[in-house]
Amino acid sequence: MGHEYSDNLVTPWGGMKEMKMLIDKTGISKKLIELGLPQGKSNNSIDSISIIESFWVSIWIGCFRFSHTAVVRLDEVLRQIFGWKRVAFGTTFGIL
């Protein structure tokens, strides 16, 4: 059996690509936009859809405390899969 190395980023949660496809297929993010969710006024704010989606992903990968959501925040591949510019810190989810 051969092997080779790659410079590609990897994540243990690569299966989340399927969940991203599900989100896209159902159009749920578009429905969330229609709800008129509050938007941050700071130029440093993270959009509401990204906050909600990253919370879902945290749950799907097994986070059961807000502090565990940092796993998603630090995973560059998950950010690329879902197209998030930034991911909220765990305390953000606690104040929703």
C-alpha positions as CSV (number, residue, x, y, z in Angstrom):
1,M,0.0,0.0,0.0
2,G,1.5,3.3,-1.0
3,H,1.1,6.7,0.6
4,E,2.0,10.3,-0.2
5,Y,2.0,13.5,1.7
6,S,0.0,16.6,0.8
7,D,-0.1,20.2,1.7
8,N,-3.9,20.2,1.7
9,L,-5.6,21.2,4.9
10,V,-7.5,18.3,6.6
11,T,-10.1,18.1,9.3
12,P,-11.4,15.1,11.3
13,W,-14.9,16.4,10.4
14,G,-14.7,16.3,6.6
15,G,-18.1,14.6,6.6
16,M,-19.5,18.1,7.4
17,K,-19.3,18.7,3.6
18,E,-22.4,16.5,3.4
19,M,-24.2,18.7,6.0
20,K,-23.2,21.8,4.1
21,M,-24.8,20.3,1.0
22,L,-27.9,19.6,3.0
23,I,-28.1,23.2,4.2
24,D,-27.7,24.4,0.7
25,K,-30.2,22.0,-0.8
26,T,-32.9,22.8,1.8
27,G,-32.3,26.6,1.4
28,I,-32.6,27.0,5.2
29,S,-29.9,29.8,5.2
30,K,-31.9,31.8,2.8
31,K,-35.0,31.4,5.0
32,L,-33.0,32.6,7.9
33,I,-32.0,35.7,6.0
34,E,-35.8,36.4,5.4
35,L,-36.4,36.4,9.2
36,G,-34.6,39.7,9.5
37,L,-32.1,38.5,12.2
38,P,-30.3,41.2,14.1
39,Q,-27.1,42.4,12.5
40,G,-24.1,43.7,14.5
41,K,-23.3,47.3,14.1
42,S,-19.6,46.9,14.6
43,N,-17.2,46.5,11.6
44,N,-15.9,43.5,13.6
45,S,-19.2,41.7,14.0
46,I,-19.9,38.3,12.6
47,D,-23.1,37.9,10.5
48,S,-26.0,36.1,12.1
49,I,-26.2,33.3,9.6
50,S,-22.6,32.3,10.3
51,I,-23.2,32.3,14.0
52,I,-26.3,30.1,13.6
53,E,-24.6,27.7,11.2
54,S,-21.4,27.4,13.3
55,F,-23.6,26.6,16.3
56,W,-25.3,23.8,14.3
57,V,-21.9,22.4,13.2
58,S,-20.7,22.5,16.8
59,I,-23.7,20.4,17.8
60,W,-23.3,18.0,14.9
61,I,-19.7,17.3,15.8
62,G,-20.5,16.6,19.4
63,C,-19.9,19.8,21.3
64,F,-22.1,19.8,24.4
65,R,-20.8,22.9,26.1
66,F,-20.4,26.4,24.8
67,S,-16.7,26.2,25.5
68,H,-16.4,23.2,23.2
69,T,-17.5,25.3,20.2
70,A,-13.9,26.6,20.0
71,V,-13.2,23.4,18.1
72,V,-15.2,24.7,15.2
73,R,-13.7,28.2,15.5
74,L,-10.2,26.9,15.2
75,D,-10.8,24.5,12.3
76,E,-9.8,26.2,9.0
77,V,-11.2,23.5,6.8
78,L,-14.7,23.8,8.4
79,R,-14.6,27.5,7.8
80,Q,-13.8,26.9,4.1
81,I,-16.5,24.2,3.7
82,F,-19.2,26.5,5.1
83,G,-17.7,29.7,3.6
84,W,-17.5,31.6,6.9
85,K,-15.1,34.5,7.1
86,R,-14.9,34.1,10.9
87,V,-16.5,31.9,13.6
88,A,-17.9,33.3,16.8
89,F,-16.4,32.6,20.2
90,G,-18.3,30.3,22.5
91,T,-19.6,33.1,24.7
92,T,-21.5,34.5,21.7
93,F,-23.7,31.4,21.7
94,G,-24.3,31.8,25.4
95,I,-25.8,35.2,24.9
96,L,-28.2,34.4,22.1
